């Protein structure tokens, strides 16, 4: 459980940056080379590589180098950590609002 929370923190930390979220969105379409990924961003390649390394360190992407080309691939399993956490939070809030609704409904019915 503690390891899962540490991994979730790493993923959420990586996703906190808008450039990294855009990279994740683009990689959701297909694997891309670092050069392709960097094209729409108005930053230098070394600055962009910092984002790639952060995403790789969080486990959200995997990279593989073939010759001079480094290709990035989205690790969808890692995004499942966020889905699972959000589902857990959603269930908790739904249960709390259901209890509140039950309380309010039964108070209105009481004489």
PDB file as gemmi writes it, atoms N, CA and C in Angstrom:
CRYST1    1.000    1.000    1.000  90.00  90.00  90.00 P 1                      
ATOM      1  N   UNK A   1       0.827  -1.199   0.000  1.00  0.00           N  
ATOM      2  CA  UNK A   1       0.000   0.000   0.000  1.00  0.00           C  
ATOM      3  C   UNK A   1       0.866   1.254   0.000  1.00  0.00           C  
ATOM      4  N   UNK A   2       1.920   1.274   0.854  1.00  0.00           N  
ATOM      5  CA  UNK A   2       2.802   2.439   0.910  1.00  0.00           C  
ATOM      6  C   UNK A   2       3.512   2.636  -0.417  1.00  0.00           C  
ATOM      7  N   UNK A   3       3.943   1.539  -1.023  1.00  0.00           N  
ATOM      8  CA  UNK A   3       4.607   1.644  -2.329  1.00  0.00           C  
ATOM      9  C   UNK A   3       3.658   2.179  -3.386  1.00  0.00           C  
ATOM     10  N   UNK A   4       2.398   1.745  -3.302  1.00  0.00           N  
ATOM     11  CA  UNK A   4       1.412   2.213  -4.282  1.00  0.00           C  
ATOM     12  C   UNK A   4       1.185   3.721  -4.130  1.00  0.00           C  
ATOM     13  N   UNK A   5       1.175   4.201  -2.885  1.00  0.00           N  
ATOM     14  CA  UNK A   5       0.994   5.637  -2.668  1.00  0.00           C  
ATOM     15  C   UNK A   5       2.201   6.424  -3.162  1.00  0.00           C  
ATOM     16  N   UNK A   6       3.390   5.885  -2.980  1.00  0.00           N  
ATOM     17  CA  UNK A   6       4.603   6.548  -3.476  1.00  0.00           C  
ATOM     18  C   UNK A   6       4.552   6.619  -5.012  1.00  0.00           C  
ATOM     19  N   UNK A   7       4.126   5.516  -5.627  1.00  0.00           N  
ATOM     20  CA  UNK A   7       4.014   5.499  -7.094  1.00  0.00           C  
ATOM     21  C   UNK A   7       2.943   6.481  -7.565  1.00  0.00           C  
ATOM     22  N   UNK A   8       1.823   6.538  -6.840  1.00  0.00           N  
ATOM     23  CA  UNK A   8       0.755   7.482  -7.192  1.00  0.00           C  
ATOM     24  C   UNK A   8       1.259   8.917  -7.076  1.00  0.00           C  
ATOM     25  N   UNK A   9       2.013   9.212  -6.019  1.00  0.00           N  
ATOM     26  CA  UNK A   9       2.583  10.555  -5.855  1.00  0.00           C  
ATOM     27  C   UNK A   9       3.485  10.915  -7.041  1.00  0.00           C  
ATOM     28  N   UNK A  10       4.287   9.956  -7.482  1.00  0.00           N  
ATOM     29  CA  UNK A  10       5.191  10.208  -8.611  1.00  0.00           C  
ATOM     30  C   UNK A  10       4.396  10.496  -9.883  1.00  0.00           C  
ATOM     31  N   UNK A  11       3.338   9.732 -10.093  1.00  0.00           N  
ATOM     32  CA  UNK A  11       2.512   9.916 -11.294  1.00  0.00           C  
ATOM     33  C   UNK A  11       1.794  11.263 -11.240  1.00  0.00           C  
ATOM     34  N   UNK A  12       1.186  11.561 -10.098  1.00  0.00           N  
ATOM     35  CA  UNK A  12       0.471  12.842  -9.986  1.00  0.00           C  
ATOM     36  C   UNK A  12       1.437  14.020 -10.076  1.00  0.00           C  
ATOM     37  N   UNK A  13       2.624  13.869  -9.517  1.00  0.00           N  
ATOM     38  CA  UNK A  13       3.634  14.926  -9.622  1.00  0.00           C  
ATOM     39  C   UNK A  13       4.024  15.173 -11.066  1.00  0.00           C  
ATOM     40  N   UNK A  14       4.186  14.098 -11.815  1.00  0.00           N  
ATOM     41  CA  UNK A  14       4.541  14.245 -13.235  1.00  0.00           C  
ATOM     42  C   UNK A  14       3.398  14.884 -14.014  1.00  0.00           C  
ATOM     43  N   UNK A  15       2.177  14.527 -13.673  1.00  0.00           N  
ATOM     44  CA  UNK A  15       1.016  15.066 -14.385  1.00  0.00           C  
ATOM     45  C   UNK A  15       0.675  16.496 -13.975  1.00  0.00           C  
ATOM     46  N   UNK A  16       1.318  17.011 -12.957  1.00  0.00           N  
ATOM     47  CA  UNK A  16       1.039  18.372 -12.491  1.00  0.00           C  
ATOM     48  C   UNK A  16       1.493  19.429 -13.490  1.00  0.00           C  
ATOM     49  N   UNK A  17       2.375  19.058 -14.389  1.00  0.00           N  
ATOM     50  CA  UNK A  17       2.912  20.011 -15.362  1.00  0.00           C  
ATOM     51  C   UNK A  17       2.100  19.955 -16.661  1.00  0.00           C  
ATOM     52  N   UNK A  18       1.641  21.103 -17.181  1.00  0.00           N  
ATOM     53  CA  UNK A  18       0.820  21.091 -18.401  1.00  0.00           C  
ATOM     54  C   UNK A  18       1.553  20.552 -19.636  1.00  0.00           C  
ATOM     55  N   UNK A  19       2.835  20.796 -19.742  1.00  0.00           N  
ATOM     56  CA  UNK A  19       3.581  20.250 -20.891  1.00  0.00           C  
ATOM     57  C   UNK A  19       3.575  18.732 -20.843  1.00  0.00           C  
ATOM     58  N   UNK A  20       3.777  18.192 -19.667  1.00  0.00           N  
ATOM     59  CA  UNK A  20       3.788  16.723 -19.538  1.00  0.00           C  
ATOM     60  C   UNK A  20       2.426  16.129 -19.834  1.00  0.00           C  
ATOM     61  N   UNK A  21       1.354  16.832 -19.419  1.00  0.00           N  
ATOM     62  CA  UNK A  21       0.016  16.322 -19.733  1.00  0.00           C  
ATOM     63  C   UNK A  21      -0.214  16.329 -21.241  1.00  0.00           C  
ATOM     64  N   UNK A  22       0.292  17.348 -21.926  1.00  0.00           N  
ATOM     65  CA  UNK A  22       0.149  17.384 -23.385  1.00  0.00           C  
ATOM     66  C   UNK A  22       0.946  16.258 -24.038  1.00  0.00           C  
ATOM     67  N   UNK A  23       2.107  15.970 -23.493  1.00  0.00           N  
ATOM     68  CA  UNK A  23       2.910  14.857 -24.022  1.00  0.00           C  
ATOM     69  C   UNK A  23       2.147  13.549 -23.839  1.00  0.00           C  
ATOM     70  N   UNK A  24       1.557  13.361 -22.666  1.00  0.00           N  
ATOM     71  CA  UNK A  24       0.781  12.137 -22.411  1.00  0.00           C  
ATOM     72  C   UNK A  24      -0.380  12.046 -23.397  1.00  0.00           C  
ATOM     73  N   UNK A  25      -1.061  13.158 -23.626  1.00  0.00           N  
ATOM     74  CA  UNK A  25      -2.191  13.152 -24.564  1.00  0.00           C  
ATOM     75  C   UNK A  25      -1.723  12.779 -25.968  1.00  0.00           C  
ATOM     76  N   UNK A  26      -0.605  13.322 -26.381  1.00  0.00           N  
ATOM     77  CA  UNK A  26      -0.101  13.010 -27.732  1.00  0.00           C  
ATOM     78  C   UNK A  26       0.318  11.547 -27.829  1.00  0.00           C  
ATOM     79  N   UNK A  27       0.936  11.033 -26.756  1.00  0.00           N  
ATOM     80  CA  UNK A  27       1.357   9.631 -26.784  1.00  0.00           C  
ATOM     81  C   UNK A  27       0.165   8.675 -26.698  1.00  0.00           C  
ATOM     82  N   UNK A  28      -0.993   9.207 -26.280  1.00  0.00           N  
ATOM     83  CA  UNK A  28      -2.194   8.383 -26.277  1.00  0.00           C  
ATOM     84  C   UNK A  28      -2.638   8.026 -27.681  1.00  0.00           C  
ATOM     85  N   UNK A  29      -2.188   8.811 -28.658  1.00  0.00           N  
ATOM     86  CA  UNK A  29      -2.531   8.541 -30.052  1.00  0.00           C  
ATOM     87  C   UNK A  29      -1.649   7.446 -30.646  1.00  0.00           C  
ATOM     88  N   UNK A  30      -0.343   7.527 -30.307  1.00  0.00           N  
ATOM     89  CA  UNK A  30       0.610   6.547 -30.842  1.00  0.00           C  
ATOM     90  C   UNK A  30       1.988   6.848 -30.268  1.00  0.00           C  
ATOM     91  N   UNK A  31       2.908   5.870 -30.302  1.00  0.00           N  
ATOM     92  CA  UNK A  31       4.282   6.143 -29.884  1.00  0.00           C  
ATOM     93  C   UNK A  31       4.913   7.162 -30.835  1.00  0.00           C  
ATOM     94  N   UNK A  32       5.771   8.011 -30.292  1.00  0.00           N  
ATOM     95  CA  UNK A  32       6.432   9.040 -31.100  1.00  0.00           C  
ATOM     96  C   UNK A  32       7.885   9.188 -30.674  1.00  0.00           C  
ATOM     97  N   UNK A  33       8.684   9.673 -31.625  1.00  0.00           N  
ATOM     98  CA  UNK A  33      10.066   9.986 -31.301  1.00  0.00           C  
ATOM     99  C   UNK A  33      10.087  11.265 -30.464  1.00  0.00           C  
ATOM    100  N   UNK A  34      11.172  11.469 -29.753  1.00  0.00           N  
ATOM    101  CA  UNK A  34      11.308  12.678 -28.943  1.00  0.00           C  
ATOM    102  C   UNK A  34      11.205  13.915 -29.832  1.00  0.00           C  
ATOM    103  N   UNK A  35      11.795  13.855 -31.020  1.00  0.00           N  
ATOM    104  CA  UNK A  35      11.746  14.987 -31.947  1.00  0.00           C  
ATOM    105  C   UNK A  35      10.315  15.328 -32.347  1.00  0.00           C  
ATOM    106  N   UNK A  36       9.517  14.298 -32.655  1.00  0.00           N  
ATOM    107  CA  UNK A  36       8.109  14.518 -33.004  1.00  0.00           C  
ATOM    108  C   UNK A  36       7.349  15.112 -31.839  1.00  0.00           C  
ATOM    109  N   UNK A  37       7.595  14.563 -30.665  1.00  0.00           N  
ATOM    110  CA  UNK A  37       6.889  15.040 -29.474  1.00  0.00           C  
ATOM    111  C   UNK A  37       7.221  16.486 -29.159  1.00  0.00           C  
ATOM    112  N   UNK A  38       8.473  16.854 -29.374  1.00  0.00           N  
ATOM    113  CA  UNK A  38       8.940  18.190 -28.994  1.00  0.00           C  
ATOM    114  C   UNK A  38       8.485  19.285 -29.956  1.00  0.00           C  
ATOM    115  N   UNK A  39       8.102  18.918 -31.182  1.00  0.00           N  
ATOM    116  CA  UNK A  39       7.802  19.916 -32.228  1.00  0.00           C  
ATOM    117  C   UNK A  39       6.832  21.018 -31.816  1.00  0.00           C  
ATOM    118  N   UNK A  40       5.683  20.701 -31.217  1.00  0.00           N  
ATOM    119  CA  UNK A  40       4.726  21.793 -30.948  1.00  0.00           C  
ATOM    120  C   UNK A  40       5.073  22.654 -29.743  1.00  0.00           C  
ATOM    121  N   UNK A  41       6.105  22.303 -29.006  1.00  0.00           N  
ATOM    122  CA  UNK A  41       6.406  23.030 -27.779  1.00  0.00           C  
ATOM    123  C   UNK A  41       7.473  24.100 -28.030  1.00  0.00           C  
ATOM    124  N   UNK A  42       7.226  25.318 -27.547  1.00  0.00           N  
ATOM    125  CA  UNK A  42       8.181  26.413 -27.779  1.00  0.00           C  
ATOM    126  C   UNK A  42       9.320  26.418 -26.763  1.00  0.00           C  
ATOM    127  N   UNK A  43       9.927  25.275 -26.570  1.00  0.00           N  
ATOM    128  CA  UNK A  43      11.057  25.174 -25.638  1.00  0.00           C  
ATOM    129  C   UNK A  43      12.192  24.446 -26.325  1.00  0.00           C  
ATOM    130  N   UNK A  44      13.381  24.580 -25.773  1.00  0.00           N  
ATOM    131  CA  UNK A  44      14.548  23.935 -26.373  1.00  0.00           C  
ATOM    132  C   UNK A  44      14.471  22.419 -26.151  1.00  0.00           C  
ATOM    133  N   UNK A  45      15.182  21.682 -26.971  1.00  0.00           N  
ATOM    134  CA  UNK A  45      15.186  20.224 -26.834  1.00  0.00           C  
ATOM    135  C   UNK A  45      15.724  19.786 -25.471  1.00  0.00           C  
ATOM    136  N   UNK A  46      16.802  20.409 -24.958  1.00  0.00           N  
ATOM    137  CA  UNK A  46      17.256  20.007 -23.616  1.00  0.00           C  
ATOM    138  C   UNK A  46      16.185  20.246 -22.538  1.00  0.00           C  
ATOM    139  N   UNK A  47      15.438  21.344 -22.657  1.00  0.00           N  
ATOM    140  CA  UNK A  47      14.352  21.586 -21.694  1.00  0.00           C  
ATOM    141  C   UNK A  47      13.245  20.553 -21.867  1.00  0.00           C  
ATOM    142  N   UNK A  48      12.946  20.216 -23.108  1.00  0.00           N  
ATOM    143  CA  UNK A  48      11.912  19.204 -23.352  1.00  0.00           C  
ATOM    144  C   UNK A  48      12.339  17.846 -22.801  1.00  0.00           C  
ATOM    145  N   UNK A  49      13.624  17.552 -22.923  1.00  0.00           N  
ATOM    146  CA  UNK A  49      14.128  16.262 -22.413  1.00  0.00           C  
ATOM    147  C   UNK A  49      13.942  16.143 -20.907  1.00  0.00           C  
ATOM    148  N   UNK A  50      13.947  17.274 -20.201  1.00  0.00           N  
ATOM    149  CA  UNK A  50      13.690  17.212 -18.751  1.00  0.00           C  
ATOM    150  C   UNK A  50      12.274  16.689 -18.495  1.00  0.00           C  
ATOM    151  N   UNK A  51      11.337  17.111 -19.330  1.00  0.00           N  
ATOM    152  CA  UNK A  51       9.967  16.609 -19.185  1.00  0.00           C  
ATOM    153  C   UNK A  51       9.910  15.110 -19.515  1.00  0.00           C  
ATOM    154  N   UNK A  52      10.617  14.720 -20.557  1.00  0.00           N  
ATOM    155  CA  UNK A  52      10.631  13.306 -20.940  1.00  0.00           C  
ATOM    156  C   UNK A  52      11.219  12.475 -19.798  1.00  0.00           C  
ATOM    157  N   UNK A  53      12.296  12.946 -19.218  1.00  0.00           N  
ATOM    158  CA  UNK A  53      12.922  12.200 -18.113  1.00  0.00           C  
ATOM    159  C   UNK A  53      11.996  12.130 -16.896  1.00  0.00           C  
ATOM    160  N   UNK A  54      11.287  13.219 -16.615  1.00  0.00           N  
ATOM    161  CA  UNK A  54      10.343  13.213 -15.483  1.00  0.00           C  
ATOM    162  C   UNK A  54       9.221  12.204 -15.724  1.00  0.00           C  
ATOM    163  N   UNK A  55       8.714  12.174 -16.953  1.00  0.00           N  
ATOM    164  CA  UNK A  55       7.648  11.221 -17.273  1.00  0.00           C  
ATOM    165  C   UNK A  55       8.162   9.788 -17.217  1.00  0.00           C  
ATOM    166  N   UNK A  56       9.379   9.599 -17.666  1.00  0.00           N  
ATOM    167  CA  UNK A  56       9.973   8.270 -17.641  1.00  0.00           C  
ATOM    168  C   UNK A  56      10.227   7.834 -16.194  1.00  0.00           C  
ATOM    169  N   UNK A  57      10.706   8.751 -15.368  1.00  0.00           N  
ATOM    170  CA  UNK A  57      10.973   8.423 -13.959  1.00  0.00           C  
ATOM    171  C   UNK A  57       9.693   8.067 -13.214  1.00  0.00           C  
ATOM    172  N   UNK A  58       8.580   8.684 -13.615  1.00  0.00           N  
ATOM    173  CA  UNK A  58       7.306   8.377 -12.964  1.00  0.00           C  
ATOM    174  C   UNK A  58       6.712   7.071 -13.475  1.00  0.00           C  
ATOM    175  N   UNK A  59       7.259   6.558 -14.562  1.00  0.00           N  
ATOM    176  CA  UNK A  59       6.756   5.320 -15.151  1.00  0.00           C  
ATOM    177  C   UNK A  59       5.635   5.542 -16.150  1.00  0.00           C  
ATOM    178  N   UNK A  60       5.277   6.798 -16.398  1.00  0.00           N  
ATOM    179  CA  UNK A  60       4.175   7.065 -17.327  1.00  0.00           C  
ATOM    180  C   UNK A  60       4.540   6.786 -18.774  1.00  0.00           C  
ATOM    181  N   UNK A  61       5.804   6.932 -19.096  1.00  0.00           N  
ATOM    182  CA  UNK A  61       6.236   6.611 -20.461  1.00  0.00           C  
ATOM    183  C   UNK A  61       7.462   5.708 -20.386  1.00  0.00           C  
ATOM    184  N   UNK A  62       7.669   5.017 -21.477  1.00  0.00           N  
ATOM    185  CA  UNK A  62       8.867   4.205 -21.650  1.00  0.00           C  
ATOM    186  C   UNK A  62       9.569   4.740 -22.888  1.00  0.00           C  
ATOM    187  N   UNK A  63      10.877   4.709 -22.878  1.00  0.00           N  
ATOM    188  CA  UNK A  63      11.607   5.138 -24.054  1.00  0.00           C  
ATOM    189  C   UNK A  63      12.525   4.013 -24.509  1.00  0.00           C  
ATOM    190  N   UNK A  64      12.748   3.974 -25.799  1.00  0.00           N  
ATOM    191  CA  UNK A  64      13.664   2.999 -26.379  1.00  0.00           C  
ATOM    192  C   UNK A  64      14.470   3.707 -27.449  1.00  0.00           C  
ATOM    193  N   UNK A  65      15.739   3.455 -27.461  1.00  0.00           N  
ATOM    194  CA  UNK A  65      16.599   4.117 -28.420  1.00  0.00           C  
ATOM    195  C   UNK A  65      17.014   3.134 -29.515  1.00  0.00           C  
ATOM    196  N   UNK A  66      16.804   3.552 -30.768  1.00  0.00           N  
ATOM    197  CA  UNK A  66      17.231   2.764 -31.928  1.00  0.00           C  
ATOM    198  C   UNK A  66      18.084   3.692 -32.780  1.00  0.00           C  
ATOM    199  N   UNK A  67      19.376   3.466 -32.754  1.00  0.00           N  
ATOM    200  CA  UNK A  67      20.274   4.371 -33.467  1.00  0.00           C  
ATOM    201  C   UNK A  67      20.287   5.714 -32.783  1.00  0.00           C  
ATOM    202  N   UNK A  68      19.928   6.750 -33.534  1.00  0.00           N  
ATOM    203  CA  UNK A  68      19.911   8.096 -32.959  1.00  0.00           C  
ATOM    204  C   UNK A  68      18.510   8.543 -32.539  1.00  0.00           C  
ATOM    205  N   UNK A  69      17.542   7.662 -32.740  1.00  0.00           N  
ATOM    206  CA  UNK A  69      16.146   8.030 -32.461  1.00  0.00           C  
ATOM    207  C   UNK A  69      15.675   7.391 -31.152  1.00  0.00           C  
ATOM    208  N   UNK A  70      15.172   8.250 -30.263  1.00  0.00           N  
ATOM    209  CA  UNK A  70      14.564   7.752 -29.014  1.00  0.00           C  
ATOM    210  C   UNK A  70      13.058   7.846 -29.170  1.00  0.00           C  
ATOM    211  N   UNK A  71      12.392   6.696 -29.052  1.00  0.00           N  
ATOM    212  CA  UNK A  71      10.942   6.633 -29.200  1.00  0.00           C  
ATOM    213  C   UNK A  71      10.286   6.498 -27.830  1.00  0.00           C  
ATOM    214  N   UNK A  72       9.230   7.273 -27.641  1.00  0.00           N  
ATOM    215  CA  UNK A  72       8.488   7.274 -26.379  1.00  0.00           C  
ATOM    216  C   UNK A  72       7.164   6.547 -26.574  1.00  0.00           C  
ATOM    217  N   UNK A  73       6.808   5.758 -25.578  1.00  0.00           N  
ATOM    218  CA  UNK A  73       5.554   5.010 -25.584  1.00  0.00           C  
ATOM    219  C   UNK A  73       4.842   5.238 -24.263  1.00  0.00           C  
ATOM    220  N   UNK A  74       3.541   5.445 -24.332  1.00  0.00           N  
ATOM    221  CA  UNK A  74       2.744   5.635 -23.122  1.00  0.00           C  
ATOM    222  C   UNK A  74       2.590   4.316 -22.381  1.00  0.00           C  
ATOM    223  N   UNK A  75       2.771   4.349 -21.079  1.00  0.00           N  
ATOM    224  CA  UNK A  75       2.551   3.179 -20.232  1.00  0.00           C  
ATOM    225  C   UNK A  75       1.158   3.319 -19.614  1.00  0.00           C  
ATOM    226  N   UNK A  76       0.175   2.765 -20.313  1.00  0.00           N  
ATOM    227  CA  UNK A  76      -1.225   2.926 -19.881  1.00  0.00           C  
ATOM    228  C   UNK A  76      -1.486   2.298 -18.518  1.00  0.00           C  
ATOM    229  N   UNK A  77      -0.737   1.275 -18.176  1.00  0.00           N  
ATOM    230  CA  UNK A  77      -0.922   0.634 -16.866  1.00  0.00           C  
ATOM    231  C   UNK A  77      -0.634   1.620 -15.738  1.00  0.00           C  
ATOM    232  N   UNK A  78       0.295   2.511 -15.967  1.00  0.00           N  
ATOM    233  CA  UNK A  78       0.640   3.479 -14.932  1.00  0.00           C  
ATOM    234  C   UNK A  78      -0.490   4.483 -14.717  1.00  0.00           C  
ATOM    235  N   UNK A  79      -1.187   4.817 -15.808  1.00  0.00           N  
ATOM    236  CA  UNK A  79      -2.338   5.720 -15.684  1.00  0.00           C  
ATOM    237  C   UNK A  79      -3.461   5.069 -14.884  1.00  0.00           C  
ATOM    238  N   UNK A  80      -3.467   3.735 -14.841  1.00  0.00           N  
ATOM    239  CA  UNK A  80      -4.492   3.039 -14.070  1.00  0.00           C  
ATOM    240  C   UNK A  80      -4.379   3.367 -12.582  1.00  0.00           C  
ATOM    241  N   UNK A  81      -3.185   3.703 -12.120  1.00  0.00           N  
ATOM    242  CA  UNK A  81      -3.029   4.112 -10.722  1.00  0.00           C  
ATOM    243  C   UNK A  81      -3.910   5.318 -10.419  1.00  0.00           C  
ATOM    244  N   UNK A  82      -3.923   6.271 -11.341  1.00  0.00           N  
ATOM    245  CA  UNK A  82      -4.731   7.473 -11.156  1.00  0.00           C  
ATOM    246  C   UNK A  82      -6.215   7.118 -11.240  1.00  0.00           C  
ATOM    247  N   UNK A  83      -6.580   6.280 -12.214  1.00  0.00           N  
ATOM    248  CA  UNK A  83      -7.977   5.846 -12.340  1.00  0.00           C  
ATOM    249  C   UNK A  83      -8.457   5.176 -11.058  1.00  0.00           C  
ATOM    250  N   UNK A  84      -7.638   4.252 -10.536  1.00  0.00           N  
ATOM    251  CA  UNK A  84      -8.025   3.529  -9.324  1.00  0.00           C  
ATOM    252  C   UNK A  84      -8.206   4.493  -8.154  1.00  0.00           C  
ATOM    253  N   UNK A  85      -7.291   5.452  -8.017  1.00  0.00           N  
ATOM    254  CA  UNK A  85      -7.378   6.411  -6.918  1.00  0.00           C  
ATOM    255  C   UNK A  85      -8.630   7.286  -7.061  1.00  0.00           C  
ATOM    256  N   UNK A  86      -8.882   7.750  -8.281  1.00  0.00           N  
ATOM    257  CA  UNK A  86     -10.068   8.583  -8.504  1.00  0.00           C  
ATOM    258  C   UNK A  86     -11.352   7.792  -8.258  1.00  0.00           C  
ATOM    259  N   UNK A  87     -11.379   6.523  -8.667  1.00  0.00           N  
ATOM    260  CA  UNK A  87     -12.553   5.682  -8.409  1.00  0.00           C  
ATOM    261  C   UNK A  87     -12.786   5.531  -6.907  1.00  0.00           C  
ATOM    262  N   UNK A  88     -11.717   5.327  -6.177  1.00  0.00           N  
ATOM    263  CA  UNK A  88     -11.830   5.191  -4.725  1.00  0.00           C  
ATOM    264  C   UNK A  88     -12.379   6.476  -4.108  1.00  0.00           C  
ATOM    265  N   UNK A  89     -11.883   7.620  -4.561  1.00  0.00           N  
ATOM    266  CA  UNK A  89     -12.372   8.896  -4.038  1.00  0.00           C  
ATOM    267  C   UNK A  89     -13.830   9.110  -4.407  1.00  0.00           C  
ATOM    268  N   UNK A  90     -14.187   8.748  -5.638  1.00  0.00           N  
ATOM    269  CA  UNK A  90     -15.560   8.908  -6.114  1.00  0.00           C  
ATOM    270  C   UNK A  90     -16.520   8.046  -5.285  1.00  0.00           C  
ATOM    271  N   UNK A  91     -16.131   6.796  -5.019  1.00  0.00           N  
ATOM    272  CA  UNK A  91     -16.973   5.900  -4.206  1.00  0.00           C  
ATOM    273  C   UNK A  91     -17.175   6.473  -2.816  1.00  0.00           C  
ATOM    274  N   UNK A  92     -16.108   7.030  -2.252  1.00  0.00           N  
ATOM    275  CA  UNK A  92     -16.180   7.605  -0.913  1.00  0.00           C  
ATOM    276  C   UNK A  92     -17.167   8.779  -0.892  1.00  0.00           C  
ATOM    277  N   UNK A  93     -17.091   9.646  -1.890  1.00  0.00           N  
ATOM    278  CA  UNK A  93     -17.986  10.811  -1.934  1.00  0.00           C  
ATOM    279  C   UNK A  93     -19.426  10.408  -2.235  1.00  0.00           C  
ATOM    280  N   UNK A  94     -19.594   9.428  -3.087  1.00  0.00           N  
ATOM    281  CA  UNK A  94     -20.950   8.964  -3.378  1.00  0.00           C  
ATOM    282  C   UNK A  94     -21.566   8.367  -2.121  1.00  0.00           C  
ATOM    283  N   UNK A  95     -20.797   7.575  -1.379  1.00  0.00           N  
ATOM    284  CA  UNK A  95     -21.311   6.991  -0.135  1.00  0.00           C  
ATOM    285  C   UNK A  95     -21.668   8.106   0.854  1.00  0.00           C  
ATOM    286  N   UNK A  96     -20.838   9.137   0.947  1.00  0.00           N  
ATOM    287  CA  UNK A  96     -21.110  10.239   1.885  1.00  0.00           C  
ATOM    288  C   UNK A  96     -22.365  11.002   1.472  1.00  0.00           C  
ATOM    289  N   UNK A  97     -22.535  11.255   0.194  1.00  0.00           N  
ATOM    290  CA  UNK A  97     -23.736  11.989  -0.244  1.00  0.00           C  
ATOM    291  C   UNK A  97     -24.980  11.116  -0.110  1.00  0.00           C  
ATOM    292  N   UNK A  98     -24.831   9.794  -0.307  1.00  0.00           N  
ATOM    293  CA  UNK A  98     -25.976   8.886  -0.104  1.00  0.00           C  
ATOM    294  C   UNK A  98     -26.401   8.896   1.362  1.00  0.00           C  
ATOM    295  N   UNK A  99     -25.429   8.891   2.275  1.00  0.00           N  
ATOM    296  CA  UNK A  99     -25.763   8.945   3.705  1.00  0.00           C  
ATOM    297  C   UNK A  99     -26.459  10.259   4.036  1.00  0.00           C  
ATOM    298  N   UNK A 100     -25.967  11.359   3.478  1.00  0.00           N  
ATOM    299  CA  UNK A 100     -26.568  12.667   3.719  1.00  0.00           C  
ATOM    300  C   UNK A 100     -27.992  12.709   3.166  1.00  0.00           C  
ATOM    301  N   UNK A 101     -28.195  12.179   1.968  1.00  0.00           N  
ATOM    302  CA  UNK A 101     -29.524  12.137   1.367  1.00  0.00           C  
ATOM    303  C   UNK A 101     -30.469  11.310   2.237  1.00  0.00           C  
ATOM    304  N   UNK A 102     -29.988  10.170   2.720  1.00  0.00           N  
ATOM    305  CA  UNK A 102     -30.796   9.312   3.577  1.00  0.00           C  
ATOM    306  C   UNK A 102     -31.185  10.053   4.854  1.00  0.00           C  
ATOM    307  N   UNK A 103     -30.232  10.754   5.454  1.00  0.00           N  
ATOM    308  CA  UNK A 103     -30.486  11.507   6.680  1.00  0.00           C  
ATOM    309  C   UNK A 103     -31.524  12.597   6.445  1.00  0.00           C  
ATOM    310  N   UNK A 104     -31.374  13.354   5.378  1.00  0.00           N  
ATOM    311  CA  UNK A 104     -32.295  14.446   5.077  1.00  0.00           C  
ATOM    312  C   UNK A 104     -33.683  13.891   4.752  1.00  0.00           C  
ATOM    313  N   UNK A 105     -33.744  12.844   3.984  1.00  0.00           N  
ATOM    314  CA  UNK A 105     -35.021  12.250   3.596  1.00  0.00           C  
ATOM    315  C   UNK A 105     -35.771  11.724   4.819  1.00  0.00           C  
ATOM    316  N   UNK A 106     -35.053  11.078   5.719  1.00  0.00           N  
ATOM    317  CA  UNK A 106     -35.719  10.506   6.893  1.00  0.00           C  
ATOM    318  C   UNK A 106     -36.116  11.582   7.889  1.00  0.00           C  
ATOM    319  N   UNK A 107     -35.386  12.692   7.948  1.00  0.00           N  
ATOM    320  CA  UNK A 107     -35.780  13.789   8.835  1.00  0.00           C  
ATOM    321  C   UNK A 107     -37.056  14.445   8.337  1.00  0.00           C  
ATOM    322  N   UNK A 108     -37.183  14.556   7.007  1.00  0.00           N  
ATOM    323  CA  UNK A 108     -38.385  15.160   6.443  1.00  0.00           C  
ATOM    324  C   UNK A 108     -39.610  14.286   6.677  1.00  0.00           C  
ATOM    325  N   UNK A 109     -39.416  12.970   6.723  1.00  0.00           N  
ATOM    326  CA  UNK A 109     -40.520  12.046   6.926  1.00  0.00           C  
ATOM    327  C   UNK A 109     -40.943  11.949   8.389  1.00  0.00           C  
ATOM    328  N   UNK A 110     -40.037  12.304   9.313  1.00  0.00           N  
ATOM    329  CA  UNK A 110     -40.344  12.199  10.745  1.00  0.00           C  
ATOM    330  C   UNK A 110     -41.358  13.275  11.149  1.00  0.00           C  
ATOM    331  N   UNK A 111     -42.298  12.928  12.052  1.00  0.00           N  
ATOM    332  CA  UNK A 111     -43.331  13.907  12.452  1.00  0.00           C  
ATOM    333  C   UNK A 111     -42.799  15.039  13.298  1.00  0.00           C  
TER     334      UNK A 111                                                      
END                                                                             
